[in-house]
Amino acid sequence: MSSTFAAIDFETAKSHHICSVGIVTFKDGVIVDEFHALIQPPNNDYNFHNIQVHGITEDDTRFAPNFKAVYPEIKKRISGITTVAHNESFDRTVLQKTMTDYNIPHSDLIMEHRWECTLKLYRNKGYKPAKLDACCKVHNIALKHHDALSDARACGKLFLIAQFESLPLF
């Protein structure tokens, strides 16, 4: 069990274009750092459906920095430690595609190729549904769903619970 990990969540404006990131770092089961940023997607362009999901609009990111400006903060928080996401394939892919868009080599991040995924962990435990909000409800974890920082914080807490539940009981 890793004593330090970062839980991450991205909200997207459309496709893989990031409009918000939340990262919560845990050390020995305690939150030691939280980071949130709004990010202006390319051309500040949004899909209406995505706005309906998270409530972030063009007005919110009109003066926000782009991904390249926020990337050093992301890198500082996830390089070299276990990264956890709820539906990690979505968040990992969003990050990789956005890095490609900004000509940032993937090798710039020192990361595990496979991230930890709380969605998979809870599916494997038999949770139905295993969506973030459903798992949080079962474990009484506060959640403002589709707020990147709240989602990352909740994901990290679910990861801790999953690690604790997997320990032998003797």
JONORRA-V801819 format. One record per backbone hydrogen bond with DSSP energy under -1.0 kcal/mol. CO is the residue of the C=O (numbers start at 1). NH is the residue of the N-H. E is the energy in kcal/mol with one decimal. If there is no record, write none. Layout:
BEGIN
CO | NH | E
CO | NH | E
END
This chain:
BEGIN
3 | 28 | -3.0
5 | 26 | -3.0
6 | 84 | -2.8
7 | 24 | -2.6
9 | 22 | -2.3
11 | 19 | -2.8
11 | 20 | -1.5
13 | 47 | -3.0
14 | 17 | -2.9
17 | 13 | -3.4
19 | 39 | -2.4
20 | 11 | -2.4
21 | 37 | -1.9
22 | 9 | -2.1
23 | 35 | -2.6
24 | 7 | -3.0
25 | 32 | -3.0
25 | 33 | -1.3
26 | 5 | -2.0
27 | 30 | -1.7
30 | 27 | -2.8
33 | 25 | -2.7
35 | 23 | -2.8
37 | 21 | -2.1
41 | 44 | -2.8
42 | 45 | -1.6
47 | 51 | -1.8
48 | 52 | -2.1
49 | 53 | -1.4
50 | 54 | -2.3
51 | 55 | -2.5
57 | 61 | -1.2
61 | 64 | -1.1
65 | 40 | -2.9
66 | 70 | -1.3
67 | 71 | -2.6
70 | 73 | -1.3
70 | 74 | -1.5
71 | 75 | -3.2
72 | 76 | -2.2
73 | 77 | -1.1
74 | 78 | -1.5
75 | 79 | -2.2
78 | 81 | -1.1
82 | 6 | -2.6
83 | 116 | -2.4
84 | 8 | -2.6
85 | 118 | -1.7
87 | 90 | -1.4
87 | 91 | -1.3
88 | 92 | -3.1
89 | 93 | -1.8
90 | 94 | -2.7
91 | 95 | -2.3
92 | 96 | -2.7
93 | 97 | -2.9
94 | 98 | -2.1
95 | 99 | -2.5
96 | 100 | -2.1
97 | 101 | -2.3
98 | 102 | -1.6
99 | 104 | -3.2
100 | 103 | -1.8
105 | 108 | -2.2
106 | 109 | -1.5
109 | 111 | -1.1
110 | 80 | -5.2
116 | 85 | -1.9
117 | 121 | -2.2
118 | 122 | -2.5
119 | 123 | -2.1
120 | 124 | -2.7
122 | 127 | -2.4
123 | 126 | -1.8
131 | 135 | -2.5
132 | 136 | -2.4
133 | 137 | -1.9
134 | 138 | -2.0
135 | 139 | -1.9
136 | 141 | -2.7
144 | 147 | -1.5
147 | 151 | -3.1
148 | 152 | -2.3
149 | 153 | -2.5
150 | 154 | -2.6
151 | 155 | -2.5
152 | 156 | -2.4
153 | 157 | -2.0
154 | 158 | -2.5
155 | 159 | -2.3
156 | 160 | -2.1
157 | 161 | -2.2
158 | 162 | -2.6
159 | 163 | -2.3
160 | 164 | -2.6
161 | 165 | -2.9
162 | 166 | -1.2
164 | 167 | -1.3
END
